[in-house]
Amino acid sequence: MAAAFYFFIGALVFWLAFRSGSRRAAQTRPDPREADIERLNARVRTLEQIITDRDWRLRRDIDGLG
């Protein structure tokens, strides 16, 4: 019975270590959508400024979008 207990404890420790390692690996991978979201947020901020700014800034900001 003691061997089964040690086997169970060893398997539990191995499972917990493997589980935490896979979580860390999943958290460190960059999400490709984050870059797209940030780019779109910057574009929306620029468009909001275009709407609220004067005419001379309008031409400059439109040229900066390309």
Secondary structure, DSSP 4 states (H G I P E B T S, - for coil): -HHHHHHHHHHHHHHHHHHHHHHHHHHHSPPHHHHHHHHHHHHHHHHHHHHHS-HHHHHHHHHHH-
